[in-house]
Amino acid sequence: MKSATHRGVLRKGDGEQHRVTYAELFFDLVFVFAITQLSHALLNHLSPRGALEALVLFMAVWWAWIDTAWVTNWVDPNRAPARLMLLALMLLGLVISASLPTAFGDGALVFALAYATFQCGRSAVVAWMLRGEHRTLQRNFYRILAWNVLTGAVWIAGALADDGARLWLWVLAMALDNFAPLVGFWTPFLGRSSTADWDVEGGHMAERCGLFLIIALGESILVTGSTFAEMPWQWDNVAAFVVAFLGSVAMWWIYFDTGVERGSERIVKSKNPGKLARFTYTYVHQIIVIGVIVCAVADELALAHPGEPVHLSSGLVVLGGPALYVLGNGIFKRPLLNHFPLSHLMGLVLLVLVSMVAPFVSVLVLASATTGVLVLVAIWETIALQHLRRGIDSDLEPVKAD
């Protein structure tokens, strides 16, 4: 969707990278609160059902954010209509975030109504803003709005159902949210959208997703600092504090050392940037962010109960967070490197080996081992990339040094 000749609310297609605006950064503050709520919800309900409930709520938060990130990739947030829309979405986002702890209880209807209004309202306003300016993009948002109405109805139906049916209706709604982009938001009479028409500014999309990951990592830092501040300075508490910090640093390094820049460059070179952005940012980043949230829960467990033996729930959290993070990063980098990084593959193998000793060690020892794996992956990739950079040609086709 080439916007170079369009005036109005669309960003200028001048070939320059779209900078993330202060309005977008302000909008993102709502999701700091949301991520905090999600990690606490999972920590307070460490069970298979609790994990599924947390996943469903995360998906709602993720789609609210990523859909808006796509909108601001096209629409200029510095234009008054777009800015006012973002501010209204912030208010709804705060309602969504505040209702997360009670979403599967008394706050179900508030959560569902706020989420449905957020999604439907944004698509309707964008379609209205694009009237007479970009017909192809406007029709795309008509299709998206149709799917938003469908999924919103399922979310609201789940809120009105009893506790048993609510979870499964919301799982269905979550599945529909994930399925819609894969079919190009196909809608009767309107057809489907093509990723070839999605003119993505790669640098902006990469920066937006990187900033969301910073939000998630910030939650991990917040949990580490606030929990440690309430504890006596004993050796095991201090050790758990250091381990949690090193884990956050390793996660930052694994993603931000080269991932953001590569993602931007690869999209620029891609013949179908919309398809690549949909896969790497809309879907794969779900796994990465979930990994960070689970790691934040693991950090709090290690800080609060460092000497306790590993139980099934704590073991799954302490091992699962790093595993999801490494897996997600590996999948994200695969189309950028043309192969799954060997450092990430070996990290997953090491985590499997560590899991074999989990029943015989304490939470702190297990957390130390998983953090050690993350640090090793970061160091391995850094060394490998020193060779990789020498082999990158003008088409960004790297040699397989990793």
SEGUVO-168996 format. One record per residue: x, y, z of N, C-alpha, C in turn. Coordinates in steps of 0.2 Angstrom, whole numbers, padded with zeros to 4 digits, always signed. Example, Ala and Ser with C-alpha at 12.3 -4.5 7.8 and 13.67 -1.06 7.14 Angstrom:
+0066-0028+0039+0062-0022+0039+0066-0016+0039
+0064-0011+0035+0068-0005+0036+0064+0000+0039
***
This chain:
+0004-0006+0000+0000+0000+0000+0004+0006+0000
+0006+0009-0006+0011+0014-0006+0008+0020-0005
+0010+0024+0000+0007+0030+0003+0011+0036+0001
+0016+0036-0004+0020+0041-0005+0016+0047-0008
+0010+0046-0012+0007+0051-0015+0001+0053-0011
+0000+0051-0005-0006+0052-0001-0005+0057+0004
-0010+0061+0005-0010+0066+0010-0015+0064+0016
-0015+0068+0021-0020+0067+0026-0017+0063+0032
-0020+0057+0034-0018+0054+0040-0012+0049+0039
-0011+0047+0033-0006+0042+0032+0001+0045+0033
+0006+0041+0035+0013+0043+0035+0016+0045+0028
+0020+0049+0028+0023+0050+0021+0028+0045+0019
+0027+0042+0013+0031+0037+0010+0037+0040+0007
+0042+0043+0011+0048+0047+0008+0054+0042+0008
+0053+0036+0009+0059+0032+0009+0063+0032+0016
+0062+0036+0020+0065+0037+0027+0062+0032+0032
+0066+0030+0037+0063+0026+0042+0058+0030+0046
+0052+0027+0047+0047+0031+0052+0049+0030+0059
+0050+0036+0062+0052+0036+0069+0046+0034+0073
+0048+0031+0079+0042+0030+0084+0041+0036+0087
+0035+0038+0087+0033+0045+0090+0032+0045+0097
+0032+0050+0100+0030+0051+0108+0023+0049+0109
+0019+0050+0105+0012+0047+0106+0012+0040+0106
+0016+0036+0102+0016+0029+0103+0019+0027+0109
+0024+0030+0111+0028+0028+0117+0023+0029+0123
+0019+0035+0123+0014+0036+0128+0009+0031+0129
+0007+0029+0123+0002+0023+0122+0004+0017+0125
+0011+0015+0124+0014+0009+0127+0014+0009+0134
+0013+0014+0138+0014+0014+0145+0008+0010+0148
+0002+0010+0145-0003+0006+0147-0001-0001+0148
+0003-0004+0143+0005-0011+0143+0010-0013+0148
+0013-0008+0151+0018-0009+0157+0013-0012+0162
+0008-0009+0163+0003-0011+0168+0000-0018+0167
-0002-0019+0160-0005-0025+0158+0000-0031+0159
+0006-0030+0157+0011-0035+0158+0012-0037+0166
+0012-0032+0170+0013-0033+0177+0007-0037+0180
+0001-0035+0177-0005-0039+0179-0005-0046+0177
-0002-0048+0171-0002-0054+0168+0003-0059+0172
+0009-0056+0174+0014-0060+0177+0011-0062+0184
+0008-0057+0188+0005-0058+0194-0001-0063+0194
-0005-0063+0189-0010-0068+0188-0007-0075+0187
-0002-0076+0183+0001-0082+0183+0004-0085+0189
+0008-0080+0193+0011-0082+0199+0006-0084+0204
+0000-0081+0204-0005-0083+0209-0009-0089+0207
-0008-0091+0201-0012-0097+0199-0008-0102+0195
-0003-0105+0198+0002-0109+0195-0001-0116+0194
-0005-0117+0189-0009-0123+0188-0010-0124+0180
-0011-0129+0178-0013-0130+0170-0019-0125+0168
-0024-0125+0172-0029-0120+0171-0027-0113+0171
-0023-0111+0177-0021-0105+0178-0016-0102+0172
-0012-0107+0170-0008-0105+0164-0012-0104+0158
-0017-0108+0156-0021-0107+0151-0025-0100+0151
-0028-0099+0157-0031-0092+0158-0026-0087+0157
-0020-0087+0159-0015-0082+0158-0014-0081+0151
-0013-0087+0147-0012-0087+0140-0017-0083+0136
-0024-0085+0138-0029-0081+0135-0029-0074+0136
-0028-0072+0142-0028-0065+0143-0022-0061+0140
-0016-0065+0140-0010-0062+0136-0012-0061+0129
-0015-0066+0126-0017-0065+0119-0021-0059+0117
-0026-0058+0122-0030-0052+0121-0026-0045+0121
-0022-0045+0126-0017-0039+0127-0013-0039+0121
-0010-0044+0119-0005-0044+0113-0009-0041+0107
-0015-0044+0105-0018-0042+0099-0020-0035+0099
-0022-0032+0105-0024-0025+0106-0018-0021+0104
-0012-0023+0107-0006-0019+0105-0003-0020+0098
-0003-0026+0096+0001-0027+0089-0004-0024+0084
-0010-0025+0084-0015-0022+0079-0014-0015+0079
-0013-0012+0085-0012-0004+0085-0005-0002+0082
+0000-0007+0083+0006-0005+0080+0006-0006+0073
+0002-0010+0070+0001-0010+0063-0002-0004+0060
-0007-0002+0064-0010+0004+0062-0006+0010+0062
-0002+0011+0067+0003+0017+0067+0009+0016+0062
+0010+0010+0059+0015+0009+0054+0012+0013+0048
+0006+0013+0047+0003+0017+0041+0000+0024+0043
-0003+0024+0048-0006+0031+0050-0002+0035+0055
-0001+0041+0053+0004+0046+0057+0001+0048+0064
+0004+0045+0069+0001+0047+0076+0002+0055+0077
+0005+0058+0074+0006+0066+0075+0000+0069+0072
-0004+0066+0068-0010+0069+0065-0015+0069+0071
-0019+0075+0071-0024+0075+0077-0029+0069+0078
-0032+0067+0072-0037+0062+0073-0034+0055+0075
-0028+0054+0073-0024+0048+0075-0022+0048+0082
-0020+0054+0084-0017+0055+0091-0023+0054+0096
-0029+0057+0094-0035+0057+0099-0037+0050+0099
-0037+0046+0094-0038+0039+0094-0034+0035+0099
-0027+0036+0098-0023+0033+0103-0024+0035+0110
-0026+0041+0112-0028+0043+0119-0034+0039+0121
-0039+0039+0116-0045+0035+0118-0043+0028+0119
-0039+0025+0115-0037+0018+0116-0033+0017+0123
-0029+0022+0125-0026+0021+0131-0031+0020+0137
-0036+0024+0137-0041+0024+0142-0044+0017+0142
-0046+0014+0136-0049+0008+0136-0044+0002+0138
-0037+0004+0136-0032-0001+0138-0031-0001+0146
-0032+0004+0149-0032+0004+0156-0037+0000+0159
-0043+0001+0156-0049-0003+0159-0047-0011+0158
-0045-0012+0152-0043-0019+0151-0038-0022+0156
-0033-0018+0157-0027-0020+0161-0030-0020+0169
-0034-0016+0171-0036-0016+0178-0041-0022+0179
-0044-0024+0174-0049-0030+0174-0046-0037+0174
-0040-0037+0172-0036-0043+0171-0037-0048+0177
-0035-0046+0183-0035-0050+0188-0042-0053+0190
-0048-0050+0188-0054-0053+0189-0058-0055+0183
-0054-0055+0177-0057-0057+0171-0061-0063+0171
-0058-0068+0174-0062-0075+0175-0066-0075+0181
-0068-0069+0183-0073-0069+0189-0078-0063+0188
-0078-0059+0193-0083-0054+0193-0082-0048+0187
-0076-0048+0185-0074-0043+0180-0074-0045+0173
-0077-0051+0172-0077-0054+0165-0080-0049+0160
-0086-0047+0162-0090-0043+0157-0086-0036+0155
-0084-0033+0161-0080-0027+0160-0074-0028+0155
-0070-0033+0156-0065-0035+0152-0067-0036+0145
-0072-0040+0144-0074-0042+0137-0076-0036+0133
-0081-0032+0137-0083-0026+0133-0078-0021+0132
-0073-0020+0136-0068-0015+0135-0063-0018+0129
-0062-0024+0129-0058-0027+0124-0061-0026+0117
-0068-0028+0117-0071-0028+0110-0072-0021+0108
-0073-0016+0112-0073-0009+0110-0067-0007+0108
-0061-0009+0111-0055-0007+0109-0053-0009+0102
-0055-0015+0100-0053-0018+0094-0058-0015+0088
-0064-0015+0090-0069-0013+0085-0068-0005+0084
-0068-0002+0089-0067+0005+0089-0061+0008+0085
-0056+0005+0086-0050+0007+0082-0050+0005+0075
-0053+0000+0073-0054-0002+0066-0059+0003+0063
-0064+0004+0066-0069+0008+0063-0067+0015+0062
-0063+0018+0067-0060+0025+0067-0055+0025+0061
-0051+0020+0060-0046+0020+0055-0049+0020+0048
-0054+0016+0048-0058+0016+0041-0061+0022+0040
-0064+0026+0045-0067+0032+0044-0061+0038+0042
-0056+0037+0045-0050+0042+0044-0048+0041+0037
-0048+0035+0034-0045+0034+0027-0050+0035+0021
-0056+0038+0023-0061+0039+0018-0058+0044+0013
-0059+0042+0006-0056+0046+0001-0049+0047+0000
-0045+0043+0004-0038+0044+0004-0034+0038+0002
-0036+0032+0004-0033+0026+0002-0038+0020+0002
-0041+0019-0004-0047+0014-0005-0045+0007-0003
-0039+0005-0005-0037-0002-0004-0036-0003+0004
-0032+0002+0007-0031+0001+0014-0038+0002+0018
-0042+0006+0016-0049+0007+0019-0053+0000+0019
-0053-0003+0013-0056-0010+0012-0053-0015+0017
-0046-0014+0018-0043-0019+0022-0046-0018+0030
-0047-0012+0032-0049-0011+0038-0057-0012+0039
-0060-0012+0034-0067-0015+0034-0067-0022+0035
-0063-0026+0032-0062-0033+0033-0060-0034+0041
-0055-0031+0043-0053-0032+0050-0058-0030+0055
-0062-0025+0053-0068-0023+0058-0073-0029+0058
-0074-0032+0052-0079-0037+0052-0077-0043+0057
-0070-0045+0057-0068-0050+0061-0067-0048+0068
-0066-0041+0069-0066-0039+0076-0073-0039+0079
-0078-0038+0075-0085-0039+0078-0087-0046+0079
-0084-0050+0075-0086-0058+0076-0082-0060+0083
-0076-0058+0083-0072-0061+0089-0074-0057+0095
-0076-0051+0095-0079-0047+0100-0085-0050+0103
-0090-0052+0099-0096-0056+0101-0094-0062+0105
-0089-0066+0103-0087-0072+0106-0084-0070+0113
-0080-0065+0113-0077-0063+0120-0083-0061+0125
-0088-0057+0122-0094-0055+0126-0098-0061+0128
-0099-0066+0124-0103-0072+0125-0099-0076+0131
-0093-0076+0130-0089-0079+0136-0090-0076+0142
-0090-0069+0142-0091-0066+0149-0098-0067+0152
-0103-0068+0148-0109-0069+0150-0111-0077+0152
-0106-0081+0150-0107-0088+0151-0105-0090+0158
-0106-0096+0160-0104-0098+0167-0096-0099+0167
-0093-0101+0172-0086-0101+0173-0083-0107+0168
-0087-0112+0168-0084-0118+0164-0084-0116+0157
-0089-0113+0154-0090-0112+0147-0086-0106+0145
-0085-0101+0150-0081-0095+0148-0074-0096+0146
-0070-0101+0149-0064-0102+0147-0063-0104+0140
-0068-0109+0138-0067-0112+0131-0070-0107+0126
-0075-0103+0127-0077-0098+0123-0071-0093+0122
-0068-0091+0127-0062-0087+0126-0056-0090+0122
-0055-0096+0123-0050-0100+0119-0052-0099+0112
-0059-0100+0110-0061-0100+0103-0060-0092+0101
-0061-0087+0105-0060-0081+0103-0053-0079+0101
-0049-0082+0106-0041-0081+0105-0039-0085+0098
-0042-0091+0097-0040-0094+0091-0043-0090+0085
-0048-0087+0085-0051-0083+0079-0046-0077+0078
-0044-0073+0084-0040-0068+0083-0033-0070+0080
-0031-0076+0081-0024-0078+0078-0025-0080+0071
-0031-0083+0069-0033-0086+0063-0034-0080+0058
-0037-0075+0060-0040-0070+0055-0034-0067+0050
-0028-0065+0053-0023-0063+0048-0021-0068+0043
-0021-0075+0045-0018-0080+0041-0023-0081+0035
-0029-0079+0035-0034-0080+0029-0035-0073+0026
-0031-0068+0028-0031-0061+0025-0038-0058+0027
-0040-0059+0033-0047-0057+0035-0052-0057+0030
-0052-0063+0027-0057-0065+0022-0064-0063+0024
-0068-0059+0021-0075-0057+0023-0079-0058+0017
-0086-0061+0018-0090-0061+0012-0091-0054+0009
-0092-0054+0002-0093-0048-0002-0087-0043-0002
-0082-0044+0003-0076-0039+0003-0070-0043+0001
-0070-0050+0001-0064-0053-0001-0059-0054+0004
-0053-0054+0002-0047-0055+0007-0042-0050+0006
-0038-0048+0011-0032-0044+0010-0026-0048+0008
-0022-0045+0004-0016-0048+0002-0010-0045+0006
-0005-0049+0008+0001-0047+0011+0005-0043+0007
+0004-0044+0000+0008-0040-0005+0006-0033-0005
+0000-0032-0002-0003-0025-0002-0001-0021+0004
+0002-0025+0009+0004-0022+0016+0011-0019+0015
+0011-0013+0014+0018-0009+0013+0020-0008+0020
+0024-0012+0023+0027-0011+0029+0033-0007+0030
+0034-0002+0034+0040+0001+0035+0044-0003+0040
+0049-0007+0038+0052-0012+0042+0055-0009+0049
+0059-0004+0048+0062-0001+0054+0057+0001+0059
+0052+0004+0057+0047+0006+0062+0044+0000+0066
+0042-0005+0062+0039-0011+0065+0044-0015+0070
+0050-0015+0067+0055-0018+0072+0056-0014+0078
+0056-0008+0078+0057-0004+0084+0051-0004+0088
+0045-0004+0085+0039-0005+0090+0039-0012+0094
+0041-0017+0090+0041-0024+0094+0047-0024+0099
+0052-0021+0097+0058-0021+0102+0056-0017+0108
+0052-0011+0107+0050-0007+0113+0045-0011+0117
+0041-0015+0114+0036-0019+0118+0040-0025+0122
+0046-0027+0119+0050-0032+0123+0053-0029+0128
+0055-0023+0127+0058-0019+0133+0053-0018+0139
+0047-0017+0137+0042-0017+0142+0041-0023+0146
+0041-0029+0142+0041-0035+0146+0047-0036+0150
+0053-0035+0147+0059-0035+0151+0059-0031+0157
+0056-0025+0157+0056-0020+0162+0051-0023+0168
+0046-0027+0166+0043-0031+0171+0047-0035+0175
+0051-0039+0172+0056-0043+0175+0061-0040+0180
+0063-0034+0178+0067-0030+0182+0063-0027+0188
+0057-0025+0187+0053-0023+0192+0052-0028+0197
+0050-0034+0195+0049-0039+0200+0055-0041+0204
+0061-0041+0200+0067-0042+0204+0068-0037+0209
+0068-0031+0207+0070-0025+0212+0065-0025+0218
+0058-0025+0216+0053-0024+0222+0053-0030+0226
+0054-0036+0224+0054-0042+0228+0060-0042+0233
+0066-0041+0230+0072-0041+0234+0072-0035+0239
+0069-0030+0238+0069-0024+0242+0065-0026+0249
+0061-0031+0249+0057-0033+0255+0060-0039+0258
+0066-0041+0256+0070-0047+0259+0076-0045+0263
+0078-0049+0268+0084-0048+0271+0090-0049+0267
+0096-0046+0268+0102-0047+0264+0105-0054+0266
+0102-0059+0265+0105-0066+0266+0108-0068+0259
+0113-0073+0260+0117-0075+0254+0112-0078+0249
+0107-0082+0251+0103-0085+0245+0099-0080+0242
+0096-0075+0246+0092-0070+0243+0097-0065+0238
+0103-0064+0240+0107-0060+0236+0109-0064+0230
+0110-0070+0230+0112-0075+0225+0106-0075+0220
+0100-0076+0222+0094-0076+0218+0093-0069+0214
+0095-0064+0218+0094-0057+0215+0099-0056+0209
+0105-0059+0210+0110-0058+0205+0109-0063+0199
+0106-0069+0200+0104-0073+0195+0099-0070+0191
+0094-0067+0194+0088-0064+0191+0090-0058+0186
+0095-0054+0189+0097-0049+0185+0101-0051+0179
+0106-0056+0180+0110-0059+0174+0105-0062+0169
+0100-0065+0171+0095-0068+0166+0092-0063+0162
+0090-0057+0165+0087-0051+0161+0092-0048+0156
+0098-0048+0159+0104-0045+0154+0105-0050+0148
+0105-0056+0150+0106-0061+0144+0100-0061+0139
+0094-0061+0142+0088-0060+0137+0089-0054+0133
+0090-0048+0136+0091-0042+0132+0097-0043+0127
+0102-0046+0128+0108-0047+0124+0106-0051+0118
+0102-0057+0119+0101-0062+0114+0096-0058+0109
+0092-0054+0111+0087-0051+0106+0090-0045+0103
+0093-0040+0107+0094-0034+0105+0102-0033+0102
+0106-0038+0102+0113-0037+0100+0112-0036+0092
+0108-0040+0089+0108-0039+0081+0101-0040+0079
+0096-0043+0083+0090-0045+0080+0085-0039+0077
+0085-0034+0081+0081-0028+0079+0083-0025+0072
+0090-0024+0071+0093-0022+0065+0092-0027+0059
+0093-0033+0061+0092-0038+0055+0085-0038+0053
+0080-0038+0058+0073-0038+0056+0071-0033+0051
+0074-0027+0053+0072-0021+0049+0075-0022+0042
+0082-0024+0042+0085-0024+0035+0082-0029+0031
+0080-0035+0034+0077-0041+0030+0070-0039+0027
+0066-0035+0031+0060-0033+0028+0061-0028+0022
+0066-0024+0023+0067-0019+0017+0069-0023+0011
+0073-0028+0012+0075-0032+0006+0070-0037+0003
+0064-0038+0007+0060-0043+0006+0055-0041+0000
+0053-0046-0004+0049-0045-0010+0041-0044-0007
+0040-0047-0001+0034-0047+0002+0034-0045+0009
+0036-0039+0010+0037-0037+0017+0031-0038+0022
+0025-0037+0019+0019-0039+0024+0019-0046+0026
+0021-0050+0022+0021-0058+0024+0026-0059+0029
+0032-0056+0028+0037-0057+0033+0036-0054+0040
+0033-0048+0039+0032-0044+0046+0026-0048+0049
+0021-0051+0046+0016-0054+0049+0019-0060+0053
+0023-0064+0050+0026-0070+0053+0031-0068+0059
+0036-0064+0057+0041-0063+0062+0039-0058+0068
+0034-0054+0067+0032-0049+0072+0026-0050+0075
+0021-0052+0071+0014-0053+0074+0013-0059+0077
+0017-0065+0075+0016-0071+0078+0022-0073+0082
+0028-0073+0079+0034-0076+0083+0035-0072+0089
+0034-0065+0089+0035-0061+0095+0031-0063+0101
+0025-0066+0099+0021-0069+0105+0025-0074+0109
+0028-0078+0106+0032-0083+0110+0038-0080+0114
+0041-0075+0111+0047-0071+0114+0044-0068+0120
+0039-0064+0120+0036-0060+0125+0033-0065+0131
+0030-0070+0129+0027-0075+0134+0033-0078+0138
+0039-0079+0134+0045-0082+0138+0047-0077+0143
+0047-0070+0141+0049-0065+0146+0045-0065+0152
+0038-0065+0151+0034-0065+0156+0034-0071+0161
+0035-0077+0158+0036-0083+0162+0043-0082+0166
+0048-0080+0163+0054-0079+0166+0054-0074+0172
+0049-0069+0172+0048-0064+0177+0045-0068+0183
+0040-0072+0182+0037-0076+0187+0042-0081+0190
+0047-0084+0186+0052-0088+0189+0057-0084+0193
+0058-0078+0191+0063-0074+0196+0060-0073+0202
+0053-0071+0202+0050-0070+0209+0050-0076+0213
+0049-0082+0210+0049-0088+0214+0056-0090+0217
+0061-0088+0213+0068-0090+0215+0069-0085+0221
+0067-0079+0220+0068-0074+0226+0065-0075+0232
+0058-0077+0231+0054-0079+0237+0055-0085+0240
+0057-0090+0236+0058-0097+0239+0065-0100+0236
+0071-0097+0238+0077-0100+0234+0079-0107+0237
+0078-0108+0243+0080-0115+0245+0075-0120+0245
+0069-0119+0242+0064-0124+0242+0066-0129+0236
+0064-0136+0237+0065-0140+0232+0060-0139+0226
+0062-0141+0220+0058-0139+0214+0052-0144+0214
+0046-0141+0213+0040-0145+0212+0039-0144+0204
+0034-0148+0202+0032-0148+0195+0030-0141+0193
+0026-0137+0196+0024-0131+0194+0030-0126+0194
+0034-0126+0199+0040-0121+0199+0045-0123+0194
+0046-0130+0193+0051-0132+0188+0049-0130+0181
+0042-0131+0179+0040-0129+0173+0041-0122+0171
+0040-0118+0176+0041-0110+0176+0048-0109+0175
+0052-0111+0179+0059-0109+0179+0063-0112+0172
+0060-0118+0170+0063-0120+0164+0059-0118+0157
+0053-0117+0158+0049-0115+0152+0050-0108+0150
+0051-0103+0154+0052-0096+0152+0058-0096+0148
+0064-0098+0150+0070-0098+0145+0069-0102+0139
+0066-0108+0140+0065-0112+0134+0061-0108+0128
+0055-0105+0131+0051-0101+0126+0055-0095+0123
+0059-0092+0127+0062-0086+0125+0068-0088+0119
+0071-0093+0121+0076-0095+0116+0073-0098+0110
+0068-0102+0110+0064-0105+0105+0062-0099+0100
+0058-0094+0104+0055-0089+0100+0061-0085+0096
+0066-0083+0099+0072-0080+0096+0074-0084+0090
+0075-0090+0091+0078-0094+0086+0073-0094+0080
+0067-0095+0081+0062-0094+0075+0062-0087+0072
+0062-0082+0076+0063-0075+0074+0069-0074+0069
+0074-0077+0071+0081-0076+0067+0081-0080+0061
+0077-0086+0061+0078-0091+0056+0077-0087+0049
+0072-0084+0047+0071-0081+0041+0076-0075+0040
+0079-0073+0045+0084-0067+0044+0091-0070+0043
+0092-0076+0046+0099-0079+0045+0099-0085+0039
+0093-0087+0037+0092-0092+0033+0093-0099+0036
+0094-0099+0043+0094-0105+0046+0093-0104+0054
+0091-0109+0057+0090-0109+0065+0097-0108+0068
+0098-0103+0072+0105-0102+0075+0107-0108+0079
+0113-0111+0078+0115-0116+0082+0116-0115+0089
+0118-0109+0091+0118-0107+0098+0111-0108+0101
+0106-0106+0098+0099-0107+0101+0097-0114+0101
+0099-0118+0096+0098-0125+0096+0101-0128+0102
+0107-0127+0103+0111-0130+0109+0109-0127+0115
+0106-0121+0116+0103-0119+0122+0097-0123+0124
+0093-0125+0119+0087-0129+0120+0089-0136+0122
+0094-0138+0119+0097-0145+0121+0099-0145+0128
+0103-0140+0130+0105-0139+0137+0100-0138+0142
+0094-0135+0140+0089-0134+0145+0085-0141+0146
+0085-0145+0141+0082-0152+0142+0087-0156+0146
+0093-0155+0146+0098-0159+0150+0097-0156+0157
+0096-0150+0158+0095-0147+0165+0089-0149+0168
+0084-0150+0164+0077-0153+0167+0078-0159+0170
+0083-0163+0168+0084-0170+0171+0086-0170+0178
+0089-0165+0180+0091-0164+0187+0087-0160+0191
+0082-0157+0188+0077-0152+0192+0074-0155+0198
+0072-0162+0198+0069-0164+0204+0074-0165+0210
+0080-0164+0209+0085-0166+0214+0088-0159+0217
+0086-0154+0215+0090-0147+0216+0085-0142+0219
+0087-0137+0222+0083-0131+0224+0081-0127+0218
+0076-0123+0220+0074-0118+0215+0079-0113+0213
+0083-0111+0218+0089-0106+0216+0094-0110+0212
+0096-0116+0213+0100-0120+0209+0098-0121+0202
+0092-0122+0201+0089-0123+0194+0089-0116+0191
+0087-0111+0194+0087-0104+0191+0094-0102+0189
+0099-0104+0193+0106-0102+0191+0108-0106+0185
+0105-0113+0184+0107-0117+0178+0104-0114+0172
+0098-0112+0172+0094-0110+0167+0097-0103+0164
+0099-0099+0169+0102-0092+0168+0109-0093+0165
+0112-0098+0167+0119-0100+0164+0118-0102+0157
+0112-0105+0155+0111-0107+0148+0110-0101+0144
+0106-0096+0146+0104-0090+0143+0111-0086+0142
+0115-0086+0147+0121-0082+0146+0126-0085+0141
+0126-0092+0141+0130-0096+0136+0127-0095+0129
+0121-0095+0128+0118-0093+0121+0120-0086+0119
+0120-0081+0123+0122-0074+0122+0129-0074+0120
+0133-0077+0123+0140-0077+0122+0142-0081+0115
+0139-0087+0115+0140-0090+0109+0138-0087+0102
+0132-0084+0103+0130-0080+0097+0134-0074+0095
+0136-0070+0101+0141-0065+0100+0147-0066+0096
+0150-0072+0098+0156-0074+0095+0155-0076+0088
+0150-0080+0087+0148-0083+0080+0147-0077+0075
+0144-0072+0078+0142-0066+0074+0148-0062+0071
+0153-0062+0075+0159-0059+0073+0162-0062+0066
+0161-0069+0066+0163-0072+0059+0157-0071+0054
+0151-0071+0057+0145-0070+0052+0145-0063+0048
+0147-0058+0052+0147-0051+0049+0152-0051+0043
+0157-0055+0043+0162-0055+0038+0160-0058+0032
+0154-0062+0033+0152-0066+0027+0146-0064+0024
+0143-0058+0027+0137-0055+0024+0138-0052+0018
+0134-0054+0012+0135-0050+0006+0130-0044+0005
+0130-0041+0000+0126-0036-0001+0118-0037-0001
+0117-0044-0002+0110-0046-0002+0108-0048+0005
+0112-0047+0010+0110-0050+0017+0110-0057+0017
+0114-0061+0013+0113-0068+0014+0119-0070+0018
+0119-0072+0024+0124-0073+0028+0127-0080+0027
+0133-0081+0029+0136-0088+0029+0134-0091+0036
+0134-0098+0036+0131-0101+0042+0136-0102+0047
+0138-0096+0050+0144-0097+0055+0141-0099+0062
+0134-0098+0063+0131-0100+0069+0129-0107+0069
***
